[in-house]
Amino acid sequence: MQIRPADVRDAAGITAVLAVVVGERVHSAIASAWTVEQEAAYLASLSGREAIHVAVKDGGAIVGLQTLDRWSAHLDSMAHVGQVGTFLLPEYRGRGVGRELWNATLTFARSAEYRKIVIYVRGTNLRAQAFYTRLGFRPCGRLKDQVVVDGVLDDEVLMEVFLPQAG
Ligand SMILES: CC(C)(COP(=O)(O)OP(=O)(O)OC[C@H]1O[C@@H](n2cnc3c(N)ncnc32)[C@H](O)[C@@H]1OP(=O)(O)O)[C@@H](O)C(=O)NCCC(=O)NCCS
């Protein structure tokens, strides 16, 4: 499995993975996936401090991705805070790919001078909470009934991890 930063040419592959994960309805607060055009526009808009890393199998197909964005696009006081999201096709889960994506995101985040990373995870998504806990995140809050997907309410669990500064 190759892990590399995405560019605009990856819009279709990323959209395909997100369509599968969003279609499962239980993992993410995203209720409707972007079109290829919307994803391409997003990729083109990324600043030098934001990235999507993709997991690519032999043959070049994208099987997973991890996003890193600024927590707030507008508040300079929160420029040291990033947020991530991780999405893998079902058959590639539980095989260490999420950890590999995190290693790449973490290296990028440190070079981009983030000092902490935050994630919202759906309250019922215990697998993702266990995954982020293994990466060093700790729960730091819970928003009740924050998500409605197909008429079903769910909480959002807020988790954070601090990135020690080198030196
Ligand atoms: C959640 C998800 C990203 C995790 O990625 P993954 O590739 O399955 O996780 P990995 O196999 O790399 O596991 C990484 C670590 O988390 C741990 N982990 C993963 N799932 C776990 C579980 N259900 N319970 C306990 N630990 C778990 C692993 O043991 C591993 O620990 P280690 O690296 O210290 O040995 C992936 O399963 C996924 O895409 N799920 C559907 C989409 C989703 O829920 N995304 C999150 C939305 S916020």
The ligand as a Tripos MOL2 file, in Angstrom:
@<TRIPOS>MOLECULE
LIG
   48    50     1     0     0
SMALL
NO_CHARGES

@<TRIPOS>ATOM
      1 C1        -11.9540    3.9440   11.5410 C.3       1 LIG1
      2 C2        -10.9460    3.5670   10.4650 C.3       1 LIG1
      3 C3        -10.4540    4.8170    9.7600 C.3       1 LIG1
      4 C4         -9.7340    2.8900   11.1390 C.3       1 LIG1
      5 O1         -8.7580    2.5410   10.1680 O.3       1 LIG1
      6 P1         -8.1600    1.0590   10.1220 P.3       1 LIG1
      7 O2         -7.2320    0.9470    8.9860 O.co2     1 LIG1
      8 O3         -9.3090    0.1170   10.1620 O.co2     1 LIG1
      9 O4         -7.3460    1.0120   11.4940 O.3       1 LIG1
     10 P2         -5.9250    0.2970   11.6780 P.3       1 LIG1
     11 O5         -6.0460   -1.1210   11.2320 O.co2     1 LIG1
     12 O6         -4.8620    1.1120   11.0150 O.co2     1 LIG1
     13 O7         -5.7580    0.3600   13.2410 O.3       1 LIG1
     14 C5         -4.9560    1.3730   13.8420 C.3       1 LIG1
     15 C6         -4.9340    1.1360   15.3130 C.3       1 LIG1
     16 O8         -6.2560    1.2970   15.8370 O.3       1 LIG1
     17 C7         -6.6270    0.1040   16.5100 C.3       1 LIG1
     18 N1         -8.0240   -0.1900   16.2120 N.ar      1 LIG1
     19 C8         -8.6260   -0.1080   15.0140 C.ar      1 LIG1
     20 N2         -9.8960   -0.5190   15.1150 N.ar      1 LIG1
     21 C9        -10.0620   -0.8660   16.4240 C.ar      1 LIG1
     22 C10       -11.1610   -1.3940   17.1660 C.ar      1 LIG1
     23 N3        -12.3420   -1.6350   16.5930 N.pl3     1 LIG1
     24 N4        -10.9790   -1.6200   18.4970 N.ar      1 LIG1
     25 C11        -9.7950   -1.3990   19.0750 C.ar      1 LIG1
     26 N5         -8.7150   -0.9040   18.4200 N.ar      1 LIG1
     27 C12        -8.8720   -0.6570   17.1150 C.ar      1 LIG1
     28 C13        -5.7730   -0.9990   15.9530 C.3       1 LIG1
     29 O9         -5.5820   -2.0480   16.8780 O.3       1 LIG1
     30 C14        -4.4840   -0.2850   15.6360 C.3       1 LIG1
     31 O10        -3.6500   -0.1790   16.7660 O.3       1 LIG1
     32 P3         -2.0320   -0.2640   16.5900 P.3       1 LIG1
     33 O11        -1.6820    0.4820   15.3200 O.co2     1 LIG1
     34 O12        -1.5110    0.4000   17.8150 O.co2     1 LIG1
     35 O13        -1.7330   -1.7240   16.4900 O.co2     1 LIG1
     36 C15       -11.5540    2.5900    9.4110 C.3       1 LIG1
     37 O14       -11.9760    1.4250   10.0580 O.3       1 LIG1
     38 C16       -12.7130    3.1760    8.6200 C.2       1 LIG1
     39 O15       -12.5100    3.7750    7.5720 O.2       1 LIG1
     40 N6        -13.9540    2.9910    9.1360 N.am      1 LIG1
     41 C17       -15.1560    3.5020    8.4310 C.3       1 LIG1
     42 C18       -15.1530    5.0190    8.3090 C.3       1 LIG1
     43 C19       -15.0510    5.7120    9.6510 C.2       1 LIG1
     44 O16       -15.6450    5.3100   10.6430 O.2       1 LIG1
     45 N7        -14.2730    6.8070    9.6640 N.am      1 LIG1
     46 C20       -14.1240    7.6450   10.8220 C.3       1 LIG1
     47 C21       -15.0360    8.8100   10.6820 C.3       1 LIG1
     48 S1        -14.6250   10.0710   11.8690 S.3       1 LIG1
@<TRIPOS>BOND
     1     1     2 1
     2     2     3 1
     3     2     4 1
     4     2    36 1
     5     4     5 1
     6     5     6 1
     7     6     7 2
     8     6     8 1
     9     6     9 1
    10     9    10 1
    11    10    11 2
    12    10    12 1
    13    10    13 1
    14    13    14 1
    15    14    15 1
    16    15    16 1
    17    15    30 1
    18    16    17 1
    19    17    18 1
    20    17    28 1
    21    18    19 ar
    22    18    27 ar
    23    19    20 ar
    24    20    21 ar
    25    21    22 ar
    26    21    27 ar
    27    22    23 1
    28    22    24 ar
    29    24    25 ar
    30    25    26 ar
    31    26    27 ar
    32    28    29 1
    33    28    30 1
    34    30    31 1
    35    31    32 1
    36    32    33 2
    37    32    34 1
    38    32    35 1
    39    36    37 1
    40    36    38 1
    41    38    39 2
    42    38    40 1
    43    40    41 1
    44    41    42 1
    45    42    43 1
    46    43    44 2
    47    43    45 1
    48    45    46 1
    49    46    47 1
    50    47    48 1
@<TRIPOS>SUBSTRUCTURE
     1 LIG1         1 GROUP 0 **** ****
